[in-house]
Amino acid sequence: RSQMMTVLRAVQTQSGANLLCENGLLKALIDCTYIDLRPNYSVVALDSSLMNTDHFSIASATNDRLKLVTIQYHELLIPILQILVSLFVCFRKDGSVLNQIIVQQVVEFVNVHQILLANILKDVYLGPSLSVYSLEEIHWTTSLIFNLQTTSFWSNNSAPTFSSGAIPGAEYVED
C-alpha cells in the first residue's frame, strides 16, 4: 500500500510520470491479474437474519474475513485507478509520442480489465446496498473513462475500439 502511494505521488509530477512510464509502469498495471479478483461487495454486509441463529459466530468470522479482503483489495485498486487518471492530467493536451504511447497503453489496460471495469460500473444498480468502496471505485472508473474519451490524442487518431466492441455489461438497462 505504501509503495502504491509513493508511485501515486511520483506520477503526479511531469518528471515522475515520465520516469515511471519510461520504466514500464503501465505494462506492469496491464499485466496485474490481482485486480481482476474483485470481491463481491454486496456479500460483505452481514445478513441480519443470521444474527438470531447458532451459526452467528461462524457467519461473523466469515464476514470479518470478507471485510478484510475487501479493504485490502480496495486499498490497492483505488491507487491504480488514480495513477491512470493522474497520467492524463500530467499529459493533457500534450501531443508528444510519449503521450500517444500512454493513451495506447491505457486503452490496452481497459481492454485487458474490461470485465472488472464493467462490474464496477454495474455496482450502480445495487441501490441502497451500494458501499462506500463501490462509490469510490465508480468515481475513479468513470473519471478514467471520461479522461480517456476526452484526451487530445483522438483529434489525430480514430477513437479507441475495445476487444469486444464495447465494455460488456455497459449497455443501457431499463428499470
C-alpha positions as a printed Julia matrix, in Angstrom:
175×3 Matrix{Float64}:
   0.0     0.0     0.0
   2.78    2.43    0.85
   4.56    1.6    -2.41
   1.37    2.36   -4.35
   1.06    5.7    -2.59
   4.69    6.51   -3.43
   4.06    5.7    -7.09
   0.88    7.8    -7.0
   2.84   10.78   -5.61
   5.54   10.37   -8.24
   3.1    10.12  -11.14
   1.51   13.42  -10.13
   4.58   15.32  -11.36
   5.6    15.56  -15.01
   9.12   14.25  -14.4
   7.9    11.42  -12.17
   5.22   10.41  -14.68
   7.8    10.41  -17.49
  10.23    8.31  -15.5
   7.63    5.77  -14.38
   6.13    5.43  -17.87
   9.53    5.0   -19.48
  10.28    2.22  -16.97
   7.16    0.16  -17.68
   4.63    1.25  -15.05
   1.67    0.88  -17.4
   2.85   -2.5   -18.69
   3.04   -3.72  -15.07
  -0.51   -2.47  -14.41
  -1.78   -4.1   -17.61
  -0.25   -7.43  -16.56
  -1.58   -7.22  -12.98
  -4.07  -10.07  -12.59
  -4.8    -9.39   -8.93
  -7.14   -6.51   -9.72
  -9.43   -8.84  -11.66
 -10.12  -10.79   -8.43
 -12.51   -8.17   -7.08
 -14.55   -9.25   -4.04
 -18.32   -9.03   -4.25
 -19.1    -6.05   -2.03
 -22.77   -6.94   -1.78
 -21.94  -10.06    0.29
 -19.71   -8.18    2.7
 -22.61   -6.86    4.76
 -23.62   -9.4     7.38
 -27.08  -10.82    6.77
 -29.25   -9.73    9.71
 -31.22  -12.99    9.52
 -28.11  -14.8    10.79
 -27.98  -12.69   13.95
 -30.52  -14.87   15.78
 -29.06  -18.27   14.84
 -26.47  -20.58   16.33
 -24.35  -20.01   13.23
 -23.84  -16.33   14.06
 -20.24  -16.77   15.25
 -19.28  -18.63   12.07
 -21.06  -16.08    9.88
 -19.46  -13.24   11.81
 -15.95  -14.68   11.37
 -16.57  -15.19    7.64
 -17.94  -11.66    7.35
 -14.86  -10.25    9.13
 -12.57  -12.03    6.66
 -14.63  -10.73    3.74
 -14.4    -7.2     5.1
 -10.62   -7.5     5.49
 -10.2    -8.84    1.95
 -12.44   -6.07    0.62
 -10.49   -3.34    2.39
  -7.13   -4.74    1.24
  -8.35   -5.05   -2.34
  -9.81   -1.55   -2.33
  -6.58   -0.07   -0.94
  -4.69   -1.43   -3.96
  -7.29   -0.86   -6.71
  -8.05    2.8    -5.97
  -4.41    3.97   -6.28
  -4.14    2.09   -9.6
  -7.17    3.95  -10.96
  -5.83    7.22   -9.51
  -2.46    6.62  -11.21
  -4.13    6.14  -14.58
  -6.22    9.3   -14.16
  -3.16   11.25  -12.96
  -1.29   10.31  -16.12
  -3.98   12.02  -18.18
  -3.7    15.15  -16.05
   0.1    15.22  -16.48
   0.0    14.73  -20.23
  -3.22   16.57  -21.1
  -3.07   18.28  -24.49
   0.5    17.07  -24.98
   0.75   15.64  -28.49
   4.11   14.02  -27.82
   4.96   10.47  -28.78
   5.08    9.56  -25.07
   1.51   10.81  -24.65
   0.34    8.68  -27.56
   2.07    5.65  -26.08
   0.45    6.3   -22.69
  -3.01    6.57  -24.23
  -2.47    3.36  -26.21
  -1.35    1.56  -23.05
  -4.32    2.86  -21.06
  -6.64    1.62  -23.83
  -4.86   -1.74  -23.54
  -5.4    -1.64  -19.73
  -9.12   -1.03  -20.31
  -9.24   -3.91  -22.83
  -7.46   -6.34  -20.54
  -9.5    -5.39  -17.47
 -12.81   -4.56  -19.15
 -14.82   -7.13  -17.17
 -13.55   -5.62  -13.91
 -14.42   -2.1   -15.08
 -17.87   -3.24  -16.23
 -18.51   -4.88  -12.85
 -17.52   -1.68  -11.07
 -19.93    0.31  -13.22
 -22.7    -2.26  -12.66
 -22.5    -1.59   -8.9
 -24.66    1.48   -9.55
 -27.6    -0.93   -9.72
 -27.04   -2.21   -6.16
 -29.18    0.66   -4.9
 -29.28    1.07   -1.11
 -26.7    -1.67   -0.6
 -24.1     0.34   -2.54
 -20.97    0.53   -0.39
 -18.52    3.37    0.1
 -15.93    1.15   -1.6
 -18.16    0.77   -4.64
 -18.84    4.5    -4.82
 -15.14    5.34   -4.81
 -14.4     2.72   -7.47
 -17.26    4.04   -9.62
 -15.88    7.57   -9.24
 -12.35    6.67  -10.37
 -13.53    4.32  -13.13
 -15.8     6.94  -14.66
 -13.05    9.52  -14.29
 -10.64    7.21  -16.14
 -13.09    6.56  -18.97
 -14.02   10.25  -19.21
 -10.36   11.3   -19.4
  -9.62    8.6   -21.94
 -12.5     9.74  -24.11
 -11.64   13.45  -23.92
  -7.89   13.26  -24.48
  -6.48   15.31  -27.36
  -4.93   12.12  -28.74
  -8.21   11.32  -30.55
  -8.08   14.51  -32.63
  -5.26   12.94  -34.68
  -6.38    9.31  -34.49
  -9.52    7.26  -34.58
 -11.44    6.62  -31.38
 -10.46    3.53  -29.39
 -12.01    0.19  -30.15
 -12.19   -2.3   -27.37
 -11.65   -6.0   -27.92
 -15.36   -6.84  -27.78
 -16.51   -3.59  -29.39
 -17.68   -2.17  -26.06
 -17.29   -2.8   -22.38
 -19.52   -5.82  -21.66
 -22.48   -5.05  -19.46
 -22.22   -1.32  -20.13
 -25.27   -1.32  -22.37
 -28.41    0.57  -21.49
 -30.55   -1.15  -18.87
 -34.2    -0.25  -18.4
 -35.8    -0.34  -14.95
